[in-house]
Amino acid sequence: MTSIFEGTLIRLRAREPEDAPLLYRWFNDTEVTRHLAMRYPLSMKSERDFIERVSAPGYAHAGFAVETLAESRLIGGVDLLNTTPECRCASLGIAIGDKTAWDGGYGTDTMRTVCRFGFEMMNLHRIELEVYAENQRARHVYEKVGFVVEGRRRDALFKYGRYQDVLVMSLLEGELQVEQRQ
Ligand SMILES: CC(C)(COP(=O)(O)OP(=O)(O)OC[C@H]1O[C@@H](n2cnc3c(N)ncnc32)[C@H](O)[C@@H]1OP(=O)(O)O)[C@@H](O)C(=O)NCCC(=O)NCCS
C-alpha cells in the first residue's frame, strides 16, 4: 500500500528548520506572492518563526512541506488550518513556491493528496478555500480536483492598484476527483 502522504508526484512531510532559506526566497518573490495574501517583505526571522509554529502538524493546523517523489526536492507547502471539530471543516492554503515546478502537475497532485489526508485521516467533512478571481491557474486546479465555487466576495482584495473579487470554493467528503487514468 502506498503511503497516505504520497501522491503520484509528491510527498507531504513536516516542515523542517532547514526549509527556511527556500521559503524566504519564494515568499519574497512577487511572482510567487502575486496571488497570495502576502504584500510586505518577509524577514528570515519571520520565516523561521512560521516554521517553528507549524512544524508539528496536528488537527488544528496540519501544515506540510511538499517535495517531489522523484528527487525529494522541496517545491512548496500546503496547510489545512482553522479546523472546526463541530463542523468537521478546515481551510486550505497552498503554494508551490518553486516556479520551475509550475504546470508540472505538482499542484494538482498536492491538492488531491492533502484533501485525501483531510478526509481519511482527520475525518473532515468539508474543506474550503479562497482564491483571487484573477488566479486562473489555481482556479483550474481546484475545479479539476472537485472544488466548486459557492460565493464571490466582490472587490474583497486590493493589490497592485486595483480591486478584484475573491472566490470562495469548497469540497465535501466524497467529492474529491481522483486522477483519470487513460
Ligand atoms: C496555483 C498552483 C498551486 C498550481 O500548481 P501547479 O503545480 O502549477 O499546477 P498543475 O501543474 O498541477 O496544474 C496547472 C493547471 O493549470 C492550467 N493553467 C496554467 N495556467 C493557466 C491559466 N492562465 N488559465 C487556466 N489554466 C491554466 C494548466 O494547463 C494545468 O492544467 P491541466 O493539468 O489540466 O493542463 C501553483 O502554481 C502555485 O502555488 N502558484 C503560486 C501561489 C498560488 O497562486 N497559490 C494558490 C493561492 S489560492
The ligand as a MOL file (V3000), in Angstrom:
LIG
                    3D

  0  0  0     0  0            999 V3000
M  V30 BEGIN CTAB
M  V30 COUNTS 48 50 0 0 0
M  V30 BEGIN ATOM
M  V30 1 C -1.6800 27.5280 -8.2090 0
M  V30 2 C -0.6650 26.3890 -8.0110 0
M  V30 3 C -0.8720 25.7270 -6.6540 0
M  V30 4 C -0.9070 25.3410 -9.1150 0
M  V30 5 O 0.1220 24.3740 -9.0110 0
M  V30 6 P 0.8200 23.8090 -10.3320 0
M  V30 7 O 1.7720 22.7700 -9.9340 0
M  V30 8 O 1.3320 24.9460 -11.1440 0
M  V30 9 O -0.4780 23.1650 -11.0390 0
M  V30 10 P -0.5860 21.9040 -12.0250 0
M  V30 11 O 0.6360 21.8060 -12.8550 0
M  V30 12 O -1.0000 20.7020 -11.2560 0
M  V30 13 O -1.8280 22.3170 -12.9070 0
M  V30 14 C -1.8670 23.5600 -13.5450 0
M  V30 15 C -3.0850 23.5590 -14.4650 0
M  V30 16 O -3.4620 24.9130 -14.7030 0
M  V30 17 C -3.5070 25.1160 -16.0950 0
M  V30 18 N -3.2030 26.5190 -16.3110 0
M  V30 19 C -1.9980 27.1340 -16.2590 0
M  V30 20 N -2.1670 28.4580 -16.4860 0
M  V30 21 C -3.4930 28.6630 -16.6590 0
M  V30 22 C -4.2920 29.8060 -16.9250 0
M  V30 23 N -3.7390 31.0160 -17.0470 0
M  V30 24 N -5.6380 29.6520 -17.0490 0
M  V30 25 C -6.2040 28.4250 -16.9060 0
M  V30 26 N -5.4970 27.2970 -16.6520 0
M  V30 27 C -4.1610 27.4280 -16.5410 0
M  V30 28 C -2.5040 24.1330 -16.6690 0
M  V30 29 O -2.7430 23.8820 -18.0210 0
M  V30 30 C -2.7910 22.9330 -15.7980 0
M  V30 31 O -3.9830 22.3030 -16.1780 0
M  V30 32 P -4.0240 20.8310 -16.8380 0
M  V30 33 O -3.1990 19.9350 -15.9710 0
M  V30 34 O -5.4850 20.4650 -16.8400 0
M  V30 35 O -3.4460 21.0080 -18.1980 0
M  V30 36 C 0.7940 26.9140 -8.1460 0
M  V30 37 O 1.0010 27.3990 -9.4490 0
M  V30 38 C 1.1440 27.9850 -7.1210 0
M  V30 39 O 1.3420 27.6760 -5.9760 0
M  V30 40 N 1.2010 29.2600 -7.5640 0
M  V30 41 C 1.6390 30.3810 -6.6940 0
M  V30 42 C 0.8270 30.5560 -5.4270 0
M  V30 43 C -0.6600 30.4350 -5.6300 0
M  V30 44 O -1.2360 31.0030 -6.5400 0
M  V30 45 N -1.2980 29.6780 -4.7210 0
M  V30 46 C -2.7390 29.4930 -4.7130 0
M  V30 47 C -3.3930 30.5870 -3.9350 0
M  V30 48 S -5.1710 30.3940 -3.8530 0
M  V30 END ATOM
M  V30 BEGIN BOND
M  V30 1 1 1 2
M  V30 2 1 2 3
M  V30 3 1 2 4
M  V30 4 1 2 36
M  V30 5 1 4 5
M  V30 6 1 5 6
M  V30 7 2 6 7
M  V30 8 1 6 8
M  V30 9 1 6 9
M  V30 10 1 9 10
M  V30 11 2 10 11
M  V30 12 1 10 12
M  V30 13 1 10 13
M  V30 14 1 13 14
M  V30 15 1 14 15
M  V30 16 1 15 16
M  V30 17 1 15 30
M  V30 18 1 16 17
M  V30 19 1 17 18
M  V30 20 1 17 28
M  V30 21 1 18 19
M  V30 22 1 18 27
M  V30 23 2 19 20
M  V30 24 1 20 21
M  V30 25 1 21 22
M  V30 26 2 21 27
M  V30 27 1 22 23
M  V30 28 2 22 24
M  V30 29 1 24 25
M  V30 30 2 25 26
M  V30 31 1 26 27
M  V30 32 1 28 29
M  V30 33 1 28 30
M  V30 34 1 30 31
M  V30 35 1 31 32
M  V30 36 2 32 33
M  V30 37 1 32 34
M  V30 38 1 32 35
M  V30 39 1 36 37
M  V30 40 1 36 38
M  V30 41 2 38 39
M  V30 42 1 38 40
M  V30 43 1 40 41
M  V30 44 1 41 42
M  V30 45 1 42 43
M  V30 46 2 43 44
M  V30 47 1 43 45
M  V30 48 1 45 46
M  V30 49 1 46 47
M  V30 50 1 47 48
M  V30 END BOND
M  V30 END CTAB
M  END
